Each structure stands twice: as structure tokens, then as C-alpha cells.
Amino acid sequence: MANITRFEDIQAWKRGRDLAKAVYAVTRKGEFAKDFGLRDQIRRAAVSIISNIAEGFSRQTDKEFLQFLHVAKGSASEVQSQLYIALDLGYITHDEFDSLYKQVDEVGKLIFGLVRYLKEQP
């Protein structure tokens, strides 16, 4: 990662930040806001994505960074799973689900690309 000197420069972190803001916005509304368990869990998972990217980057070794990226990818999958629950319970619309799911999918792909890049480094 020759050109990246701050975690804020990592595209997966930037998109993950946007995702976290979107998750907070949708969980402030209606019945979702009242379901403290699901609301807090999906928020924690969304925040975990960018937190793990940042923490892993700060470790300054590829091995540790990879470990944290895998945790971030797991958190992204957790958000996707919780979106299904929110949809099933009527907390979000199909359009909100599709939009958020697409955002999470993009973040996951960016994380996976970063993992692949780091594994290819000598």
C-alpha cells in the first residue's frame, strides 16, 4: 500500500463510512428506532466495518491488517443478514433494503480487493 498513508484514504473505509451513516439514518425512523436490540446490533456491525479497517491499518503489518480486514468483511455480512430481518419485520422498505444491501455489497467487494492485493504482495 505504497500510496496510502492514512486509513481515511482507503476506499473501503470511505464507502463503509457512508454505509454507517445510511444505517444510522434508517434506524432512526419508525419501528426500527424502537427495536433497541436490532437497531443497536446493526449499528454496531456497520461501525465495526470501518473500525476494523482503521485498526488493522494502524497495525502496520500486512498479516495483522489482513486479519482485521477479514473481521470487517464478516461485519459487512452481519449487516446484510440484519437487513433481511429489518425487511421481514417491515422496518425498512424494499427500496431501502436494496439500496443498503448494494452499499454493503460494494464495501465487501472493496475489502476483498484489498485482501487480494495484500496477499499478492511479496
C-alpha positions in Angstrom: 0.0 0.0 0.0 2.7 2.3 -1.1 0.5 5.4 -1.7 -1.8 5.1 1.3 -0.6 6.8 4.4 -3.8 7.2 6.4 -6.7 4.8 6.8 -9.0 7.7 5.7 -7.5 7.2 2.2 -8.7 3.6 1.9 -11.7 3.4 -0.4 -13.3 0.6 1.6 -13.2 2.8 4.7 -14.7 5.8 2.9 -17.6 3.7 1.5 -18.0 2.0 4.9 -18.3 5.4 6.5 -21.1 6.3 4.0 -22.8 3.0 4.8 -22.6 3.6 8.6 -24.3 7.0 8.1 -27.0 5.4 6.0 -27.6 2.7 8.6 -27.9 5.3 11.3 -30.4 7.3 9.2 -32.7 4.3 8.5 -32.6 3.1 12.1 -33.7 6.4 13.4 -37.2 6.0 11.8 -40.4 4.4 12.8 -40.5 0.9 14.4 -36.8 0.4 13.7 -35.9 3.1 16.2 -37.9 1.3 18.9 -36.4 -2.1 18.4 -33.3 -1.4 20.5 -31.8 -4.9 20.0 -31.8 -5.0 16.3 -31.2 -1.2 15.9 -28.1 -1.3 18.1 -26.8 -4.6 16.6 -26.9 -3.4 13.0 -25.4 -0.1 14.0 -22.5 -1.8 15.8 -21.9 -4.1 12.9 -21.8 -1.1 10.4 -19.4 0.8 12.7 -17.3 -2.4 13.1 -16.6 -2.4 9.4 -14.7 0.9 9.4 -13.3 0.4 12.9 -11.6 -2.8 11.9 -10.3 -1.3 8.7 -8.8 1.6 10.6 -7.4 -0.5 13.4 -5.9 -3.1 11.1 -4.2 -0.4 9.0 -2.7 1.1 12.1 -1.0 -2.2 13.0 1.4 -1.6 10.1 1.9 -5.2 9.2 0.1 -6.9 6.3 -0.6 -10.0 8.4 -2.4 -8.1 11.1 -4.1 -5.9 8.6 -5.4 -8.9 6.8 -6.8 -10.3 10.0 -8.7 -7.1 10.7 -10.0 -6.9 7.1 -11.5 -10.4 7.5 -13.3 -9.2 10.6 -14.5 -6.2 8.7 -15.8 -8.4 5.9 -17.6 -10.5 8.5 -19.2 -7.4 9.9 -20.4 -6.5 6.4 -22.1 -9.9 6.1 -23.7 -9.3 9.5 -25.2 -6.0 8.3 -26.6 -7.8 5.3 -28.2 -10.5 7.4 -29.7 -8.0 9.7 -31.1 -6.1 6.8 -33.2 -9.2 5.9 -34.6 -9.2 9.4 -35.4 -5.5 9.2 -37.1 -6.1 5.9 -39.1 -9.1 7.2 -40.3 -7.1 10.1 -41.4 -4.2 7.9 -38.9 -1.8 9.4 -37.5 -0.9 6.0 -39.0 -0.8 2.5 -37.7 -3.0 -0.3 -36.1 0.1 -1.9 -34.3 0.9 1.4 -33.2 -2.8 1.6 -31.9 -2.8 -1.9 -30.0 0.4 -1.5 -28.4 -0.6 1.7 -27.6 -4.1 0.6 -26.0 -2.7 -2.5 -23.8 -0.4 -0.4 -22.8 -3.2 1.9 -22.0 -5.4 -1.1 -19.8 -2.7 -2.6 -17.9 -2.3 0.7 -17.4 -6.1 0.9 -16.0 -6.2 -2.6 -13.6 -3.3 -1.8 -12.4 -5.1 1.3 -12.0 -8.4 -0.7 -10.0 -6.5 -3.3 -7.7 -5.1 -0.6 -7.3 -8.6 0.9 -6.4 -10.0 -2.5 -3.9 -7.1 -3.1 -2.2 -7.6 0.3 -1.9 -11.4 -0.3 -0.2 -10.8 -3.6 2.5 -8.6 -2.1 5.9 -10.3 -1.7 
